[in-house]
Amino acid sequence: MITVTGSRGMATSANFSPQKLAASIALGFKKACPESFVVKDLGETKLGDQDAYLAVASCGKVNSSADGHSETALIVAVRGTSDAYTIQWAERTPQASLPPGINEAMWRERLRELMPIRLCAIVPGEAAPYPSCLQGK
C-alpha cells in the first residue's frame, strides 16, 4: 500500500524537521507492537530542493489486528515550503513473534521505484499531468 499525506503549515513550526516527522510515524508502529518493533534510519536526503528523511519501521505482530499480521513501511518525510508531506510504502506479511529483520537494500529499491518524488507549486487552472511540474524532468 502506498500512502501520501500532507499537513498544511507543519513545516513552518519552529521545532519541525523531516526526521522528527518520520520518528513520530515510527512511534506509531512501536505503540502497535512494542514487543516486536524495529526501526532502521536511512538518513537525510534531498528530493529536488526539499529536505527529506528516510526510515523503515516494522512490526513483527500488529497487536490490534485481528490476524496479528506483520507490517513494514518505508517512511519518506519531506519538508515543503510551508507544508510537510509523507510518502509511505507499507507491506503486510504473516506475523512474527520476534522483531523482523529490515532488508535495507530491498527498501532502497522500493524508494527507487517511487522516484522521482517532487513537490510542485499549484498553478491555477492547470490540469493533470501538470506540465509546469514536469518541466526540467
C-alpha positions as CSV (number, residue, x, y, z in Angstrom):
1,M,0.0,0.0,0.0
2,I,1.4,3.4,-0.9
3,T,0.1,6.4,1.1
4,V,0.7,10.1,0.6
5,T,-0.2,12.6,3.3
6,G,0.2,16.4,3.7
7,S,0.0,18.6,6.7
8,R,-0.7,22.3,5.9
9,G,1.6,24.7,7.7
10,M,3.5,22.0,9.6
11,A,6.9,22.7,8.0
12,T,6.8,26.3,9.4
13,S,6.7,25.1,13.0
14,A,9.9,26.1,14.9
15,N,10.6,22.6,16.0
16,F,9.7,20.8,12.7
17,S,12.2,18.5,11.0
18,P,11.6,15.7,8.5
19,Q,13.5,13.4,10.9
20,K,11.0,14.2,13.7
21,L,8.1,13.6,11.4
22,A,9.5,10.2,10.4
23,A,10.2,9.4,14.1
24,S,6.6,10.2,15.0
25,I,5.3,7.8,12.4
26,A,7.7,5.1,13.6
27,L,6.5,5.7,17.2
28,G,3.0,4.8,16.0
29,F,4.5,1.4,14.9
30,K,6.2,1.0,18.2
31,K,2.8,1.6,20.0
32,A,1.2,-1.0,17.8
33,C,3.8,-3.7,18.6
34,P,6.2,-2.9,21.5
35,E,7.4,-6.4,21.7
36,S,8.3,-6.9,18.0
37,F,9.1,-3.3,16.9
38,V,12.2,-2.4,14.9
39,V,13.2,0.7,13.0
40,K,16.1,1.5,10.7
41,D,17.1,5.1,10.0
42,L,18.1,5.5,6.4
43,G,19.1,9.1,7.0
44,E,18.7,12.6,5.5
45,T,18.3,13.2,1.8
46,K,17.1,15.8,-0.7
47,L,14.2,15.4,-3.0
48,G,14.9,18.1,-5.5
49,D,15.4,21.2,-3.3
50,Q,13.3,19.7,-0.4
51,D,14.8,18.3,2.7
52,A,13.7,14.8,3.5
53,Y,14.3,11.9,5.9
54,L,14.0,8.2,5.3
55,A,13.3,5.4,7.7
56,V,11.9,1.9,7.7
57,A,9.7,0.8,10.6
58,S,8.4,-2.7,11.2
59,C,6.1,-4.6,13.5
60,G,6.5,-8.4,13.7
61,K,2.9,-8.7,15.0
62,V,0.4,-5.8,15.0
63,N,-1.3,-6.3,18.3
64,S,-4.6,-4.6,17.4
65,S,-5.1,-6.5,14.1
66,A,-7.5,-9.5,14.0
67,D,-4.9,-11.7,12.3
68,G,-1.8,-10.3,14.0
69,H,-0.1,-9.7,10.7
70,S,3.4,-8.1,10.4
71,E,3.7,-4.7,8.8
72,T,6.8,-2.9,7.5
73,A,6.8,0.6,5.9
74,L,9.3,2.8,4.2
75,I,8.7,6.3,5.5
76,V,9.7,9.3,3.4
77,A,9.1,12.6,5.4
78,V,9.5,15.8,3.3
79,R,9.7,19.5,4.3
80,G,7.9,21.6,1.7
81,T,8.0,25.4,1.7
82,S,5.3,25.6,4.4
83,D,3.7,22.2,4.4
84,A,5.0,18.7,5.4
85,Y,4.4,15.5,3.5
86,T,4.9,11.8,3.9
87,I,5.1,9.1,1.4
88,Q,4.8,5.6,2.8
89,W,5.2,2.2,1.1
90,A,3.8,-0.4,3.5
91,E,3.7,-4.2,3.1
92,R,2.0,-6.8,5.3
93,T,3.2,-10.3,5.8
94,P,2.3,-13.2,8.3
95,Q,3.0,-12.4,11.9
96,A,6.4,-13.0,13.5
97,S,7.0,-13.2,17.3
98,L,10.4,-11.5,17.0
99,P,11.3,-8.2,15.6
100,P,11.7,-8.7,11.8
101,G,15.0,-8.0,10.1
102,I,14.9,-5.0,7.8
103,N,16.4,-5.6,4.4
104,E,17.8,-2.2,3.6
105,A,18.7,-3.0,0.0
106,M,15.1,-4.1,-0.7
107,W,13.6,-0.9,0.8
108,R,16.1,1.3,-1.0
109,E,14.9,-0.4,-4.2
110,R,11.3,0.4,-3.3
111,L,12.4,4.1,-2.9
112,R,14.0,4.0,-6.3
113,E,10.6,2.7,-7.7
114,L,8.8,5.7,-6.2
115,M,11.2,8.2,-7.8
116,P,11.2,10.9,-8.8
117,I,9.3,12.5,-5.9
118,R,8.7,16.2,-6.5
119,L,6.8,19.0,-4.7
120,C,5.5,21.5,-7.2
121,A,3.7,24.8,-6.7
122,I,0.0,24.8,-7.7
123,V,-0.6,26.6,-10.9
124,P,-4.2,28.0,-11.1
125,G,-6.2,26.4,-13.9
126,E,-3.5,23.8,-14.7
127,A,-4.8,20.2,-15.0
128,A,-3.1,16.8,-14.8
129,P,-0.5,15.9,-15.8
130,Y,0.6,19.3,-14.5
131,P,3.1,20.4,-17.2
132,S,4.7,23.0,-15.0
133,C,5.8,20.2,-12.7
134,L,7.1,18.1,-15.5
135,Q,9.4,20.8,-16.9
136,G,13.0,20.1,-16.2
137,K,12.3,16.4,-15.7
